[in-house]
Amino acid sequence: MTDDSSTKGTGTESEAGSDDFAWTEPEQTSGDTSAKAREWVGQLQAMIENLATQATPVIKEIGAKAAELAALAGDKAGPVARKAAEVTGDAGQKLAVKSREFATELRRDVTSTKTGIEGADATSEDQETPAGVA
């Protein structure tokens, strides 16, 4: 069997690794870039406006709920604050009375101490000096 069933290349092989089919990005001009930027900014602005339009009622509702909670807290805190003020006023009055009593006692002690010292000095002088020898 001398027939060779294998086929041999004829030299017209396709090159699989050629760059003929590679994709390249088209060059952009500055006008094209600025137009896209304006388009994106316009879209972003439209999204922000839509968001603001849709969020406004929700934000108002949240504000109203916060105001209601503040009013409720004020209603509940009012009597407690009034009671605290009464207790503080009573405690202040009691403290003032005790402080006045303490100040009076201190002044009485100082006066009696001064009188005692002056009286002690007068009696010691009288005892040391004989009568009629001065």
C-alpha positions as CSV (number, residue, x, y, z in Angstrom):
1,M,0.0,0.0,0.0
2,T,1.8,2.8,-1.2
3,D,-1.1,5.2,-1.4
4,D,-0.8,7.9,1.2
5,S,-4.2,9.0,2.4
6,S,-2.9,12.0,4.3
7,T,-3.4,15.3,2.7
8,K,-0.7,17.8,2.7
9,G,-1.2,21.5,3.0
10,T,-1.1,23.6,-0.2
11,G,0.3,26.7,1.5
12,T,-3.0,28.6,1.7
13,E,-3.5,28.1,5.4
14,S,-5.6,30.7,7.3
15,E,-3.8,32.4,10.0
16,A,-5.8,32.1,13.2
17,G,-3.6,34.5,15.1
18,S,-3.8,37.5,12.8
19,D,-5.0,40.9,14.0
20,D,-7.3,41.4,11.1
21,F,-10.4,40.8,13.1
22,A,-9.4,42.6,16.3
23,W,-11.9,45.2,17.6
24,T,-10.6,48.7,18.1
25,E,-12.5,51.5,19.8
26,P,-13.3,54.4,17.5
27,E,-11.6,57.6,18.2
28,Q,-13.9,60.1,19.9
29,T,-13.8,63.8,19.1
30,S,-14.0,66.4,21.8
31,G,-17.5,67.4,20.6
32,D,-18.7,63.8,21.0
33,T,-17.3,63.6,24.5
34,S,-18.8,66.9,25.7
35,A,-22.2,65.9,24.2
36,K,-22.2,62.7,26.1
37,A,-21.2,64.5,29.3
38,R,-24.1,67.0,28.8
39,E,-26.5,64.1,28.2
40,W,-25.3,62.3,31.4
41,V,-25.6,65.5,33.5
42,G,-29.1,66.0,32.1
43,Q,-30.1,62.5,33.0
44,L,-28.7,62.9,36.5
45,Q,-30.5,66.2,36.9
46,A,-33.8,64.6,35.8
47,M,-33.2,61.7,38.3
48,I,-32.6,64.2,41.1
49,E,-35.7,66.2,40.3
50,N,-37.8,63.0,40.2
51,L,-36.4,61.9,43.5
52,A,-37.1,65.2,45.1
53,T,-40.7,65.2,43.7
54,Q,-41.4,61.7,45.0
55,A,-39.6,62.3,48.4
56,T,-41.4,65.5,49.3
57,P,-44.6,63.9,50.6
58,V,-42.6,61.4,52.6
59,I,-40.4,64.0,54.1
60,K,-43.4,66.1,55.1
61,E,-45.0,63.1,56.7
62,I,-41.9,62.4,58.7
63,G,-41.8,66.0,59.8
64,A,-45.4,65.9,60.9
65,K,-44.8,62.7,62.9
66,A,-41.8,64.3,64.6
67,A,-43.9,67.3,65.5
68,E,-46.6,65.0,67.0
69,L,-44.0,63.1,69.0
70,A,-42.6,66.4,70.3
71,A,-46.0,67.6,71.3
72,L,-46.7,64.3,73.1
73,A,-43.4,64.5,74.9
74,G,-44.2,68.0,76.0
75,D,-47.6,67.0,77.3
76,K,-46.1,64.2,79.3
77,A,-43.1,66.2,80.5
78,G,-45.2,69.2,81.6
79,P,-46.6,67.7,84.8
80,V,-43.3,66.0,85.7
81,A,-41.5,69.3,85.3
82,R,-44.1,71.1,87.4
83,K,-43.8,68.5,90.2
84,A,-40.0,68.8,90.0
85,A,-40.2,72.6,90.3
86,E,-42.4,72.3,93.4
87,V,-40.1,69.8,95.0
88,T,-37.1,71.9,94.2
89,G,-38.9,75.0,95.6
90,D,-39.7,73.2,98.8
91,A,-36.2,71.9,99.2
92,G,-34.8,75.4,98.5
93,Q,-37.0,76.8,101.2
94,K,-35.9,74.2,103.8
95,L,-32.3,74.7,102.9
96,A,-32.7,78.5,103.3
97,V,-34.2,78.1,106.7
98,K,-31.5,75.7,107.9
99,S,-28.8,78.0,106.5
100,R,-30.2,81.0,108.4
101,E,-30.4,79.0,111.6
102,F,-26.8,77.8,111.1
103,A,-25.6,81.4,110.4
104,T,-27.4,82.6,113.6
105,E,-25.7,79.8,115.6
106,L,-22.3,80.7,114.2
107,R,-22.8,84.4,115.0
108,R,-23.9,83.5,118.5
109,D,-20.9,81.3,119.0
110,V,-18.6,84.1,117.8
111,T,-20.2,86.6,120.0
112,S,-20.1,84.4,123.1
113,T,-16.4,83.5,122.3
114,K,-15.5,87.2,122.0
115,T,-17.4,88.0,125.2
116,G,-15.7,85.0,127.0
117,I,-12.3,86.1,125.9
118,E,-12.8,89.7,126.8
119,G,-14.4,88.6,130.1
120,A,-11.4,86.3,130.8
121,D,-8.9,89.1,130.1
122,A,-10.8,91.4,132.4
123,T,-10.9,88.9,135.2
124,S,-7.3,87.9,134.9
125,E,-6.2,91.5,135.0
126,D,-8.3,92.1,138.1
127,Q,-6.8,89.1,139.9
128,E,-3.2,89.9,139.1
129,T,-3.2,93.4,140.2
130,P,-3.9,94.0,143.8
131,A,-6.7,96.3,144.7
132,G,-5.6,99.9,145.0
133,V,-2.1,99.4,143.6
134,A,-2.5,100.5,140.1
